[in-house]
Amino acid sequence: MQNALDRISYVVLFVTDQDRALDFYTNKLGFELRGDNPIPGGPRFLVVGLKDQPLQVVLWPGSKGISAHAPGYLPGAIFIESSDVEAAFTALKAKGVRFEETRSAHMHYGIYVTALDPDGNRISIRSN
């Protein structure tokens, strides 16, 4: 029997301010807005993604990386592949993006740096 699962369509990051998160992901990281739809009686279904990539990120209301609807969850994380981690690190730092590291880390599996969004969600930028 084959697995009937085809692909991941969304991942969710919990954010305290959807407008601030949208600004960070689109203007600092270069994501594109894919959807901004209010839910009747609820929050906006706010979706971003990288150009030409099918995976989408939902920026959902919560508190410091924790869902307002599911307390106890840990802050989220996104893993982004880069052909030039050093160039990405330099460019994003120039835009004011905060990082956990002061310089890229070189490990046996590749190079990485970890950016933080305004709510503490981790964005791991890495290459093999």
C-alpha angles and dihedrals in degrees: 000000000000123000108257092209113110109178145328109264103180142017121191129227119187114228134180095216120028094197092051091047091048090052091049096048096042103034101032104029098030099238118151126234109251101173141357109182127158115225112223106255092000145064129299119278094229117185132183134173144169117271113270092007121113098209112097132199120219113210099209127184114261141121124277094331093320123112116246085215099046111034117196098045117130122241113281130248137207124200115209124186117222132187089211115028093175093055092046091049092050094045095047094046088053088056091053098257112158120231134196091221129055090216137008118286119232111209133169089261096048145283125309146169127189120224122194125218120217090274097048097259109150123238109193111200111195148159132199 
